Amino acid sequence: MKRGIAIFFILIFSFTLMSALNITLDKNSFNKGETLISSISGVITEPIDKSNIGFYNGHVQIPITFDIVKINETYYIYGILPFQEGNYSLRVNEVNYKEFNQNKKQDLDVNFTVSSGVADFAINPGAFITSSSQDLTLSNYLDKQITIYYETDNEKNKSFTIPPQENKKFSLNTQDFDNTYAGMVIFTSSTGFVYNIPVYVIKNETNNVINKNETERLSFSLTSVDAQLKKGESYVYTSNIKNKGNNLENISIFVSKDIKKYVNISISNLSLDKEEEKEIKIGVLFDKTGNFSGTITATTSNFSDVINLEFSIGEDTVPVSSTFNNRTCSNLNGKTCSSSQKCSGNIEFTKDGSCCIGSCVNKNITPATGSSTNWIAVVVIVLILIAIAGFFFWKIKKTKKTPRDVLKDKSKSFSDRYETKGKLRNY
């Protein structure tokens, strides 16, 4: 009897664990810039909206690049963490789920820390579903080249390298999988840094035939931009566009409508000769906070290429970009501003990091302008007026006599006229 009761309570406890709504992290402490991966499990009855998800430092929401993906019955949230150490939390509001056959709603949150160390590399996206191929961007944060090894269900120890402080675009194709696959793809660096990326690869045999005669003739030097930027500040990215084949005419370049208001390009139409390439400036300026995504597309009648754009905009965000060019700040005759300074011109991201095309000025000092000169002139004029007023006041006071002064002057005049001192003698 007692054994039956014990089994009953064990089953009830197990059912409770299975039914409860849970949010978990792959670990509790992360390095700067690392890709965080979280999972939410339970009987979730309504899709979790991305707008209900936020990353916080205390009570302040921070702008970071993140997304949510549902694979089977589990939701995965991934995000590229900031380059600032501290205590953070991931919050998911209003999750609808069912427990003990009752519909419920609950807010979820989980705490984590960002340590002083910097991640060897980051990966974006940190979870995905694909039926053809999936592009991933891996960012090497180190000052040396690293090798990345990856494993799928039938491929092991395939590898590629990433130069120091640069990005690598990597495409994972369904050819790397024997069948439809739901599980993990493991990415390991030569320095020992590991990511287990949740994936759902839908194998479609009709997509396995690739026309090997087709080549990418038109290409950008940038494949993606993933940045955390400050509201109201102007930034510039540089990309080359190259024609790898015969002459191409009427190449159109345009920004997707989602972010067209905030992103502009220096060239919208061009032609390229064989093996020719041209430089394109990409200007970025956001007047509001939030997360924004879009594309820049170059296209002709037969060929095209795309730059994927992801921006997180905050009020007091320190600019960070995972996209770097081969150019250095000195090549652009720019300056690297210190943490106590800000750039008075445009900021361009280079191999060295943020490069100021302008002047670096102290954050707590307003640059000298005409208004400051006017203030100095006003002060000088006021002082001169005070001096003049003081002089006239003294002059008037000196010349104006009181009745007592008049009487004193008359007495003195009478004494001078009838002076007898020293003139009388004794006889």
C-alpha positions in Angstrom: 0.0 0.0 0.0 2.8 2.4 1.0 4.7 1.5 -2.2 1.6 2.3 -4.3 1.2 5.7 -2.6 4.9 6.4 -3.2 4.6 5.6 -6.8 1.5 7.7 -7.1 3.3 10.7 -5.7 6.3 10.1 -7.9 4.1 10.1 -11.0 2.3 13.2 -9.9 5.7 15.0 -9.3 7.0 13.8 -12.7 3.8 15.1 -14.4 4.2 18.4 -12.7 7.8 18.8 -13.9 6.7 17.9 -17.5 3.8 20.3 -17.5 5.5 23.3 -15.9 6.7 26.2 -18.1 10.4 26.4 -18.0 13.1 28.8 -19.3 16.7 27.7 -19.3 20.1 28.9 -20.5 22.9 26.7 -21.7 25.0 28.3 -18.9 24.7 31.2 -16.4 27.9 33.1 -17.1 29.0 34.4 -20.6 31.8 36.3 -22.1 31.5 39.7 -23.8 30.0 39.4 -27.3 29.1 35.7 -26.9 26.0 34.2 -28.5 23.5 33.3 -25.7 21.1 30.5 -26.4 18.0 29.9 -24.2 15.1 27.5 -24.5 11.5 27.6 -23.3 9.6 24.3 -22.9 6.1 23.5 -21.8 2.7 23.1 -23.3 2.7 26.6 -25.0 -0.7 27.3 -26.5 0.0 30.5 -28.4 3.1 31.6 -30.3 5.6 33.7 -28.4 5.8 37.1 -30.0 9.3 38.6 -30.4 8.0 42.0 -29.1 7.4 40.3 -25.7 11.1 39.5 -25.3 13.7 41.8 -23.8 17.2 41.7 -22.4 17.7 43.9 -19.3 20.5 45.4 -17.3 18.7 45.9 -14.0 15.5 47.7 -14.9 16.9 49.1 -18.2 16.2 47.3 -21.4 19.3 47.0 -23.6 19.4 46.9 -27.4 20.9 43.7 -28.7 20.5 41.5 -31.8 18.3 38.6 -31.0 15.5 36.4 -32.4 13.2 33.5 -31.4 12.8 30.2 -33.3 10.4 27.3 -32.6 11.8 23.8 -33.3 9.2 21.1 -32.7 7.6 22.1 -29.3 10.6 24.1 -28.0 11.2 27.8 -28.4 14.8 28.9 -28.7 15.9 32.5 -28.0 19.4 33.6 -29.1 21.1 36.9 -28.7 24.5 38.5 -29.3 25.5 39.8 -25.8 27.0 43.3 -25.2 30.7 44.1 -24.7 30.0 45.3 -21.2 30.3 43.1 -18.1 27.6 43.1 -15.5 24.4 41.4 -14.3 21.7 40.9 -16.9 18.4 39.1 -17.3 16.3 37.7 -20.2 12.5 38.4 -19.8 9.6 36.9 -21.8 6.2 38.5 -21.0 2.8 36.9 -21.3 3.5 33.3 -22.3 0.3 31.4 -22.7 0.5 27.8 -21.7 -1.5 24.9 -20.4 -0.9 23.1 -17.1 -3.2 20.5 -15.5 -5.5 21.1 -18.4 -5.9 24.7 -17.4 -5.0 27.7 -19.6 -2.5 30.0 -17.9 -0.4 33.0 -18.6 3.0 33.7 -17.1 6.0 36.0 -17.3 9.4 34.3 -17.5 12.8 35.7 -16.6 16.2 34.2 -16.1 19.4 35.9 -14.8 22.9 35.7 -16.2 26.2 37.5 -16.0 28.6 38.9 -18.6 32.2 38.5 -17.4 35.3 40.6 -18.1 36.5 38.1 -20.7 35.8 38.4 -24.5 34.3 35.5 -26.4 36.6 33.9 -29.0 33.9 34.2 -31.6 30.1 34.7 -32.0 27.7 33.0 -34.3 24.4 34.4 -35.8 21.8 33.0 -36.0 22.1 30.9 -32.9 19.1 28.7 -34.0 17.4 28.2 -37.3 15.0 26.2 -39.5 15.9 25.6 -43.2 14.8 23.6 -46.2 17.6 24.6 -48.5 20.6 26.4 -47.1 21.3 28.6 -44.2 23.7 31.5 -44.1 25.5 32.0 -40.8 27.9 34.8 -39.8 30.8 33.9 -37.5 32.7 36.8 -36.0 36.3 36.3 -34.8 36.9 38.7 -31.8 40.6 37.6 -31.4 43.7 39.2 -32.8 44.7 36.0 -34.4 43.2 33.7 -37.0 41.1 30.8 -35.8 39.9 27.6 -37.3 36.2 26.6 -36.9 35.3 22.9 -37.0 31.7 21.9 -37.4 29.8 18.6 -37.1 26.4 17.6 -38.6 24.7 14.2 -38.6 26.9 12.8 -41.3 29.8 15.3 -41.5 32.5 15.6 -38.9 35.6 17.8 -38.6 34.9 19.9 -41.6 36.5 23.3 -41.1 37.2 26.8 -42.3 39.3 29.7 -41.0 38.4 33.3 -40.0 41.0 36.0 -40.1 41.6 38.1 -36.9 38.9 40.6 -36.1 36.8 39.7 -39.1 33.6 38.0 -40.1 33.1 34.8 -42.1 29.9 34.0 -44.0 29.3 30.3 -43.9 26.4 28.4 -45.7 25.1 25.2 -44.2 23.4 23.2 -47.0 21.0 20.3 -46.8 23.6 18.3 -48.6 25.4 18.1 -45.3 22.5 16.0 -44.0 21.3 12.5 -44.9 17.7 13.0 -43.8 15.5 15.6 -42.2 17.3 16.5 -39.0 16.2 18.1 -35.7 19.1 18.4 -33.3 22.4 20.3 -32.8 25.1 21.4 -35.1 28.3 21.8 -33.2 30.8 24.6 -33.9 34.2 24.4 -32.2 37.1 26.8 -32.6 40.8 25.9 -32.6 40.9 27.8 -29.3 38.4 25.4 -27.7 35.3 27.6 -27.8 32.1 25.6 -28.5 28.5 26.4 -29.6 25.7 23.9 -29.8 23.3 25.4 -32.3 19.7 24.0 -32.4 18.6 23.4 -36.0 15.8 21.8 -37.9 16.9 20.9 -41.4 14.1 19.8 -43.8 15.5 17.4 -46.4 13.9 17.9 -49.8 15.4 15.7 -52.4 14.3 18.0 -55.2 16.6 20.7 -53.9 19.7 18.6 -54.0 20.4 19.2 -57.7 22.6 22.2 -58.2 23.5 23.7 -61.5 27.3 23.8 -61.2 27.5 26.0 -64.3 25.9 28.9 -62.3 28.4 31.1 -60.5 28.0 34.2 -58.5 29.2 37.0 -60.8 28.0 40.0 -58.8 29.1 40.3 -55.2 29.4 42.7 -52.3 32.5 42.6 -50.1 30.2 42.9 -47.1 27.8 40.0 -46.5 26.1 41.4 -43.4 26.1 44.2 -40.9 25.2 43.4 -37.3 25.5 46.4 -35.0 24.5 48.1 -31.8 24.3 51.9 -32.5 23.4 55.1 -30.7 20.2 57.0 -31.6 20.8 60.3 -33.4 24.4 59.5 -34.4 25.6 59.1 -38.0 27.6 56.1 -39.1 29.1 55.0 -42.4 30.0 51.5 -43.7 32.0 50.9 -46.8 31.5 48.0 -49.2 32.9 47.2 -52.7 30.7 45.6 -55.3 32.5 43.5 -57.9 31.7 41.9 -61.2 33.4 38.5 -61.4 32.4 37.8 -65.0 31.7 39.7 -68.3 30.5 43.2 -68.5 27.3 43.9 -66.6 25.0 46.9 -67.4 22.2 48.5 -65.5 23.0 47.2 -62.0 20.4 48.5 -59.6 21.2 48.9 -55.9 18.4 49.6 -53.4 17.6 49.4 -49.7 14.6 47.4 -48.5 11.6 49.5 -47.5 11.8 48.4 -43.9 14.8 50.5 -43.2 14.9 52.8 -46.2 14.2 55.8 -44.0 17.4 55.2 -42.0 19.9 53.8 -44.5 21.1 55.5 -47.7 23.6 54.4 -50.3 26.0 56.5 -52.4 25.3 54.7 -55.6 21.9 53.4 -56.8 22.7 52.5 -60.5 25.9 51.5 -62.2 27.7 49.3 -64.7 30.7 47.2 -64.2 33.3 45.9 -66.7 34.8 42.5 -66.4 36.6 42.1 -63.0 35.8 45.7 -62.2 34.7 46.8 -58.7 33.4 50.0 -57.2 33.1 51.4 -53.8 29.8 52.1 -52.1 29.2 54.2 -49.0 26.4 53.1 -46.7 25.1 55.9 -44.4 23.1 54.9 -41.3 21.2 57.3 -39.0 18.3 56.3 -36.8 16.1 58.8 -35.0 14.4 56.3 -32.7 15.3 53.3 -30.6 14.5 49.6 -31.3 15.6 46.6 -33.3 15.6 47.0 -37.1 16.5 44.6 -39.9 16.6 44.8 -43.7 18.7 44.3 -46.8 20.7 46.1 -49.5 20.3 44.4 -52.8 22.3 44.7 -56.0 20.6 43.1 -59.0 20.7 42.8 -62.8 18.5 40.8 -65.1 20.4 37.5 -64.2 22.5 38.1 -61.1 22.1 39.6 -57.7 23.7 39.8 -54.2 22.5 40.9 -50.8 23.9 42.6 -47.7 21.8 41.6 -44.6 21.4 44.4 -42.1 20.6 44.0 -38.4 20.6 47.1 -36.1 19.9 47.5 -32.4 19.5 51.2 -31.5 19.7 52.6 -28.0 19.8 56.0 -26.3 23.2 55.7 -24.7 24.6 52.6 -26.5 28.3 52.3 -27.0 28.7 51.6 -30.8 29.6 48.1 -31.5 29.7 46.4 -35.0 30.5 42.8 -35.9 31.2 43.9 -39.5 34.7 45.2 -40.2 36.4 46.3 -43.5 40.0 45.7 -44.5 40.6 49.4 -44.3 42.3 50.9 -41.2 41.4 54.2 -39.6 44.7 55.7 -40.7 43.8 54.9 -44.3 40.8 57.1 -44.0 42.7 59.9 -42.2 40.4 59.4 -39.2 40.9 59.3 -35.5 40.0 56.8 -32.7 38.2 58.6 -30.0 38.7 57.7 -26.3 35.9 56.6 -24.0 35.7 60.1 -22.6 35.3 61.6 -26.1 32.7 61.6 -28.8 33.0 62.1 -32.6 31.8 65.4 -34.0 31.6 63.9 -37.5 30.6 60.6 -39.0 31.7 57.3 -37.5 33.0 54.6 -39.9 33.7 51.0 -38.9 37.1 49.8 -39.9 39.5 47.0 -39.1 40.6 49.0 -36.1 37.1 49.5 -34.9 35.1 52.7 -34.7 36.9 55.5 -36.7 35.9 59.1 -36.4 35.9 61.0 -39.7 36.0 64.4 -38.0 37.2 65.6 -34.6 37.1 63.9 -31.2 35.7 66.2 -28.5 35.2 65.7 -24.8 31.7 64.5 -23.9 31.3 67.0 -21.1 32.6 70.0 -23.0 30.6 71.7 -25.8 32.8 72.5 -28.8 33.7 76.2 -29.2 31.1 77.8 -31.3 29.8 81.3 -32.2 27.5 81.2 -29.2 30.4 80.8 -26.7 32.1 83.8 -28.4 28.9 85.8 -28.0 28.8 85.1 -24.3 32.3 86.3 -23.8 31.5 89.5 -25.7 28.4 90.1 -23.6 30.4 89.7 -20.4 33.0 92.2 -21.6 30.3 94.7 -22.6 28.6 94.4 -19.2 31.9 95.0 -17.4 32.6 98.1 -19.5 29.1 99.5 -18.8 29.5 98.9 -15.1 32.9 100.8 -15.2 31.4 103.7 -17.1 28.4 103.9 -14.7 30.8 103.8 -11.7 32.8 106.7 -13.2 29.8 108.9 -13.7 28.4 108.1 -10.3 31.7 109.1 -8.7 31.8 112.3 -10.8 28.3 113.3 -9.9 28.9 112.6 -6.3 32.0 114.6 -6.3 30.4 117.7 -7.9 27.1 117.7 -6.1 27.3 119.5 -2.7 25.1 119.2 0.3 24.0 122.3 2.4 26.6 121.3 5.0 29.3 121.4 2.3 28.1 124.9 1.2 28.1 126.3 4.8 31.5 124.8 5.3 32.9 126.4 2.1 31.4 129.9 3.1 32.9 129.6 6.6 36.3 128.7 5.1 36.0 131.7 2.7 35.2 134.1 5.6 38.1 132.8 7.6 40.5 133.2 4.7 39.3 136.8 4.1 39.5 137.9 7.8 42.4 135.7 8.9 44.0 137.3 12.1 46.1 134.3 13.2 49.7 135.5 13.6 48.9 139.1 12.9 48.0 140.4 16.4 50.7 141.5 18.8 50.8 142.3 22.5 51.7 145.8 23.4 
